[in-house]
């Protein structure tokens, strides 16, 4: 049985950031409905009451001003703006992408590189990397450092939280967390060429034991991520399947970051 679409997006959060963002969305919707619904109801009521056949409707062609009505029609929009602005102000500070997730567990650091048209994930402290598959332990905060080895792109995991851009020659920081084990779809939310629609990845949240086993299996693999393999990955094309690298060259993310200001393939190939 296929999972309903609403259970794969922002309305079905599986992390504290996504849950807070859904709360903001629902609160904003309720505030706006508090205006929209009465306006629709009153529009229909006025049209019915002042119909041509209603002899009880009193008409006053000389009417021009009413203080209570003026206060009402200005106070309600002002309150809506105040409430929506307050939600946006508080939420923009509480959900700042660079703000760490409150947790007793230390964050897992992951370096993310957007390529044409695939995603590269480097675990700098663990010495492994993967393409189009981000494996993380559930309940552990993630500190993502992102850049692009090509054009600007956008990293987004709807069920975990904030969308953030990746840009050549600079980094952005994003903190996320998956509360429960499971597979969560990630995607590129920025058009970047022919393969944009297939530029997707999976975030696989596991138990600590399963993550340790995945890490051991990855380290046992023979594939290495270095300047040559990054240059191959940087060539335009959609990855046929997820791949794992058991060895990562030191400071590779910094080399990619430095090379993106000119030609990432050529810069990396010379190192």
PLY file of the C-alpha trace (Angstrom):
ply
format ascii 1.0
element vertex 271
property float x
property float y
property float z
element edge 270
property int vertex1
property int vertex2
end_header
0.00 0.00 0.00
1.46 3.34 -1.04
2.00 5.95 1.63
-0.36 8.95 1.20
1.33 12.08 -0.10
0.52 14.09 3.04
2.43 11.55 5.11
5.60 12.24 3.13
5.79 16.00 3.53
5.71 18.93 5.90
2.37 17.88 7.44
3.92 14.67 8.78
7.03 15.84 10.68
9.52 13.44 12.25
11.87 15.92 13.89
11.70 18.92 16.23
12.42 21.49 13.51
9.75 20.16 11.15
7.25 19.85 14.01
7.80 23.49 14.99
7.43 24.59 11.37
4.14 22.70 11.05
2.88 24.42 14.20
3.70 27.82 12.66
1.89 26.81 9.46
-1.22 25.67 11.34
-1.25 28.72 13.60
-0.96 31.08 10.65
-3.76 29.22 8.85
-6.09 29.49 11.85
-5.36 33.21 12.25
-6.14 33.88 8.60
-9.26 31.72 8.69
-10.48 33.81 11.62
-10.79 36.63 9.09
-11.61 34.76 5.90
-14.52 32.68 7.24
-16.45 35.60 8.84
-15.91 37.72 5.71
-17.35 34.97 3.49
-20.28 34.40 5.84
-21.03 38.14 6.17
-20.79 38.64 2.40
-23.43 35.97 1.82
-25.55 37.29 4.71
-25.49 40.87 3.41
-26.31 39.75 -0.12
-29.27 37.75 1.18
-30.57 40.39 3.60
-30.36 43.32 1.19
-31.94 41.43 -1.71
-34.51 43.30 -3.73
-37.42 41.27 -2.36
-36.71 41.84 1.36
-39.06 44.59 2.53
-37.57 44.53 6.05
-34.09 45.64 4.93
-33.58 49.28 5.85
-31.64 51.35 3.34
-30.06 54.72 4.11
-28.67 56.36 0.95
-27.34 59.30 2.99
-25.21 57.12 5.29
-21.50 58.03 5.12
-19.64 57.18 8.34
-19.77 54.93 11.40
-17.10 55.06 14.11
-17.66 51.48 15.38
-17.47 50.09 11.84
-14.27 52.01 11.13
-12.68 50.68 14.33
-13.73 47.13 13.43
-12.50 47.15 9.83
-9.11 48.57 10.87
-8.62 46.71 14.16
-9.14 43.22 12.75
-6.49 43.50 9.96
-4.12 45.17 12.43
-4.52 42.25 14.85
-3.96 39.75 12.03
-0.75 41.50 10.99
0.35 41.68 14.64
-0.26 37.97 15.26
1.28 36.81 11.97
4.24 39.14 12.45
4.75 37.86 15.99
4.72 34.26 14.82
7.20 35.06 12.05
9.48 37.02 14.40
9.59 34.35 17.10
9.81 31.48 14.64
12.62 33.05 12.60
14.76 33.27 15.73
13.82 29.94 17.32
14.23 28.08 14.03
17.36 29.81 12.80
19.08 27.12 10.65
22.41 27.86 12.33
20.96 27.41 15.81
21.82 23.97 17.27
19.04 21.59 18.24
18.67 21.38 22.01
19.91 17.94 23.01
22.20 16.23 25.51
23.72 14.19 22.69
26.60 15.71 20.70
25.72 16.52 17.08
26.78 14.37 14.17
28.72 16.50 11.68
28.02 15.99 8.00
29.42 17.96 5.07
27.00 18.23 2.14
27.97 19.03 -1.44
25.41 19.56 -4.21
26.56 18.33 -7.61
25.00 18.08 -11.08
22.68 16.25 -10.26
23.42 14.35 -7.10
24.21 14.89 -3.43
27.49 14.04 -1.74
27.56 13.49 2.02
30.90 13.45 3.84
31.25 12.39 7.49
34.50 14.23 8.36
34.96 12.78 11.84
34.05 9.25 10.78
36.07 9.11 7.57
33.30 7.85 5.29
31.06 9.35 2.62
28.01 8.49 0.57
26.14 9.66 -2.51
22.37 10.25 -2.45
21.97 8.45 0.89
22.41 10.12 4.27
22.45 7.58 7.10
22.06 9.03 10.60
21.22 7.73 14.07
17.69 8.62 15.17
17.50 11.03 18.11
20.93 12.51 17.39
21.20 16.17 16.31
22.75 16.78 12.89
25.05 19.65 12.07
25.13 20.00 8.30
27.71 22.19 6.57
26.65 22.73 2.97
28.20 24.02 -0.24
27.86 23.55 -3.99
30.36 22.30 -6.52
28.28 23.80 -9.30
25.34 26.20 -9.51
23.21 27.28 -6.56
20.95 24.54 -5.25
18.57 23.95 -2.37
18.68 21.17 0.25
15.31 20.12 1.64
14.01 17.18 3.70
10.31 18.03 4.18
9.71 15.68 7.12
12.77 16.90 9.04
12.73 20.64 8.50
14.22 23.73 7.01
15.13 24.21 3.38
18.50 25.90 2.86
20.55 26.93 -0.16
23.93 25.63 -1.22
26.18 28.10 -3.05
29.54 27.79 -4.77
32.49 29.16 -2.85
30.65 29.54 0.46
29.00 27.45 3.14
25.67 27.43 4.93
24.86 25.64 8.16
21.73 23.66 8.99
20.76 21.79 12.16
18.21 18.97 11.94
17.19 15.87 13.84
15.21 12.73 13.03
13.28 11.63 16.11
12.37 8.14 14.92
13.97 5.45 12.75
12.73 5.53 9.19
13.46 6.67 5.65
12.73 10.30 4.79
12.79 11.64 1.25
15.09 14.56 0.46
15.16 16.64 -2.69
16.56 19.61 -4.50
14.10 22.52 -4.30
16.01 24.71 -6.76
15.98 24.22 -10.53
19.54 23.49 -11.62
19.39 21.88 -15.02
18.25 18.81 -16.93
18.66 16.35 -14.06
17.05 18.56 -11.43
13.87 16.49 -11.13
15.89 13.35 -10.30
18.19 15.09 -7.82
16.77 13.24 -4.84
18.23 11.45 -1.85
17.14 9.43 1.17
17.75 10.26 4.81
17.82 6.91 6.60
17.45 7.25 10.37
18.54 4.12 12.22
19.00 2.88 15.75
22.48 3.46 17.24
23.33 -0.20 16.75
22.24 -0.14 13.12
24.23 3.04 12.51
27.33 1.44 14.01
26.86 -1.56 11.73
26.39 0.67 8.67
29.56 2.56 9.59
31.52 -0.66 9.96
30.25 -1.92 6.59
31.11 1.40 4.95
34.64 1.37 6.34
35.10 -2.18 5.11
34.41 -1.09 1.54
37.24 -0.56 -0.88
35.95 2.63 -2.52
37.82 5.84 -1.69
36.68 9.43 -2.07
39.50 11.65 -3.24
40.13 14.37 -5.80
39.80 11.96 -8.72
36.51 10.43 -7.59
35.06 13.85 -6.73
36.04 15.08 -10.20
34.14 12.13 -11.68
31.11 12.80 -9.48
31.17 16.49 -10.42
30.50 15.71 -14.06
26.85 16.38 -14.98
24.69 13.29 -14.66
22.20 11.57 -12.39
23.63 8.92 -10.07
22.41 5.45 -11.03
22.22 4.39 -7.38
23.43 5.32 -3.92
27.13 4.72 -3.30
29.30 4.52 -0.19
32.98 5.38 0.26
34.95 3.75 3.06
37.86 6.17 2.91
37.83 9.96 2.50
40.84 12.13 1.68
41.65 14.69 4.40
40.23 18.22 4.02
38.32 17.20 0.91
35.37 19.45 1.68
37.69 22.45 2.02
39.25 21.60 -1.34
35.81 21.45 -2.96
34.88 24.74 -1.32
38.02 26.46 -2.57
37.69 25.02 -6.07
34.07 26.02 -6.65
35.00 29.67 -7.20
36.58 28.66 -10.54
36.45 25.11 -11.86
35.87 22.43 -9.22
36.88 19.57 -11.48
40.12 21.14 -12.59
41.06 22.42 -9.13
40.51 19.07 -7.45
42.30 17.16 -10.18
45.47 19.19 -9.57
45.60 18.38 -5.84
0 1
1 2
2 3
3 4
4 5
5 6
6 7
7 8
8 9
9 10
10 11
11 12
12 13
13 14
14 15
15 16
16 17
17 18
18 19
19 20
20 21
21 22
22 23
23 24
24 25
25 26
26 27
27 28
28 29
29 30
30 31
31 32
32 33
33 34
34 35
35 36
36 37
37 38
38 39
39 40
40 41
41 42
42 43
43 44
44 45
45 46
46 47
47 48
48 49
49 50
50 51
51 52
52 53
53 54
54 55
55 56
56 57
57 58
58 59
59 60
60 61
61 62
62 63
63 64
64 65
65 66
66 67
67 68
68 69
69 70
70 71
71 72
72 73
73 74
74 75
75 76
76 77
77 78
78 79
79 80
80 81
81 82
82 83
83 84
84 85
85 86
86 87
87 88
88 89
89 90
90 91
91 92
92 93
93 94
94 95
95 96
96 97
97 98
98 99
99 100
100 101
101 102
102 103
103 104
104 105
105 106
106 107
107 108
108 109
109 110
110 111
111 112
112 113
113 114
114 115
115 116
116 117
117 118
118 119
119 120
120 121
121 122
122 123
123 124
124 125
125 126
126 127
127 128
128 129
129 130
130 131
131 132
132 133
133 134
134 135
135 136
136 137
137 138
138 139
139 140
140 141
141 142
142 143
143 144
144 145
145 146
146 147
147 148
148 149
149 150
150 151
151 152
152 153
153 154
154 155
155 156
156 157
157 158
158 159
159 160
160 161
161 162
162 163
163 164
164 165
165 166
166 167
167 168
168 169
169 170
170 171
171 172
172 173
173 174
174 175
175 176
176 177
177 178
178 179
179 180
180 181
181 182
182 183
183 184
184 185
185 186
186 187
187 188
188 189
189 190
190 191
191 192
192 193
193 194
194 195
195 196
196 197
197 198
198 199
199 200
200 201
201 202
202 203
203 204
204 205
205 206
206 207
207 208
208 209
209 210
210 211
211 212
212 213
213 214
214 215
215 216
216 217
217 218
218 219
219 220
220 221
221 222
222 223
223 224
224 225
225 226
226 227
227 228
228 229
229 230
230 231
231 232
232 233
233 234
234 235
235 236
236 237
237 238
238 239
239 240
240 241
241 242
242 243
243 244
244 245
245 246
246 247
247 248
248 249
249 250
250 251
251 252
252 253
253 254
254 255
255 256
256 257
257 258
258 259
259 260
260 261
261 262
262 263
263 264
264 265
265 266
266 267
267 268
268 269
269 270
